[in-house]
Amino acid sequence: MLIADSQVHIWGPNTPERPWKPGRKAQRPVPLGADEVLCEMDAAGVDRVVIVPPSIEGGRNDLAIAAVRSHPDRFAIMGRLELEDPAARGRLAHWRDQPGMFGVRINFKSELKKLPTDPDVEWFWAEAERAGVRVFASVMQADAHSVATVAKRHPDLRIAVDHLGIVNDTQKGAEAFANLDRLLAIADNGNVAVKVSSMPGYASDGYPYRSLHPYLRRVYDAFGPKRMFWGSDLSRLHGPYRECVTMFTEEMNWLTSDDLDWIMGRGLCEWLGWKVQEQAGGFRPIN
């Protein structure tokens, strides 16, 4: 089984040469780099990782690009583009010319503080659709209808909702999934997917996080395994990385082996256009 993680942040220290964005705080005191991520991947049995540069990095993608250049078979990027920067317009036409760059991650809730349907954002959706740029969107479950509106307006655009629309790190269990119905209601838009990422952080119990399983089953029933992308958000993962894998691969007996192929990596890679090849025993990366 190909295992591809849909979200891991890497970043560098706050220095005069590479200052963090003012007012932003890292998810842990020591920066997480590509070499450490590779060690974690090897220990957990993870083949690939999509690097999502965090907000503290401002508009920089340089560390992610360096990681891809060193390990193109292990890393891809959903990069940062600051939409309120006037220089952002027009950049998406050549966005995917950058090494390993498949798309953009936009945090609508805590960074941009706008809905995806805000008129100021329309240029971005239009450019992304024309350029074949994928989008990871951080939006609240309660605002999922705005994603559906954009998806209908731009049928060739591909959008994946981060963390099942949970944007408050303090929410657990029923509170975290209080508006899940609103997210599930947009599943009929075939160009919208969801990331089942950072899930252990929203559990009200310990491993194997059975408090999450009924919610994840509802997501599976609505979106299906081909539009349901596993991920860890490693830098704020509380338990071992391997447990974030096995909570799906070993603890949800209602998932078939074919389901797991899609959820754990094949679906994400095909959605991005990150090549895989079929071999005996499942799908494997193309180096």
C-alpha angles and dihedrals in degrees: 000000000000110000116199122175114220096206136029124146123215124182144161133238122282103262136154088252093051107019120186119242109274115263095017125122128203120240091238134017097245117057117247113231135192095255092055091047090053091053090050091048093051092048093048097042095246114152101190141017132198107219114218109188109225127240093257088069092066109206096337125123097165099112091050092049090050090052091052092049090054096041111018091163093057107037139052129169139232095188140205124262118172102219095197092060107098089218090063094078113095095016096104093068088075099022095113092052087080115094112274093350113145102159152319135286114214122188103207096174108050103015112029093026093205136105118253088246094059108127090232089065099048094092089059095054092047093050093045092051093050093047097044090240114161119223132214106199125197105206135146119260088240090059096049091111088070090058089052091052091054092045092054092046091050108034095174092054120099119213129178119193113226122237093351089291094299107139103163112084092201096060118102136182117334092005092057092051098039093120099033091122089067091056093045089051091069095053091103088074100093093201092060122086133173133227114224087201132145089014100149089062090064097048121112091208140040131267129346081033095219090173086073099048099083091051092047090050089055090050090050092050092051104039102021125221096288093064099039112090121195118221141160112207082216099197092064097035111127100197132043117303090235091060090056086059099043095047083075104028098045109018106048103070092178089071114089122217088255090052090052092050089059099039098044098050122315094078094051094046094049091046090053095040091241102153122246131171130214118240135165106294097025144303123331135187120266107230 
